[in-house]
Amino acid sequence: MICQELTIYSQNVKKNKILTDIILETRKANTNIIFIQEPLRYLIQCFLSYTNTEGNPPYRAPHYPE
């Protein structure tokens, strides 16, 4: 049986984009799973809506390519 080490890191970033980027960059080499609590969400753009005159605002979390 082969045993491998699994490394998990969890952090509440309190909607701080800089802290999120730092964690993702510094932990990517030696961490298997990274949990980010309270990530920053930002508005992409408003889409046409038949029920809301201002449109529907879709939000998304920051994207990290790795």
ZIUR-V80040 format. One record per residue. SS is DSSP state (H for helix, E for strand, - for the rest). Layout:
BEGIN
ss
SS
SS
END
This chain:
BEGIN
ss
-
-
-
-
-
-
-
E
E
E
E
E
-
-
-
-
H
H
H
H
H
H
H
H
H
H
H
-
-
-
-
-
E
E
E
E
E
-
-
-
E
E
E
E
E
E
E
-
-
-
-
-
-
-
-
E
E
E
E
E
E
-
-
-
-
-
END
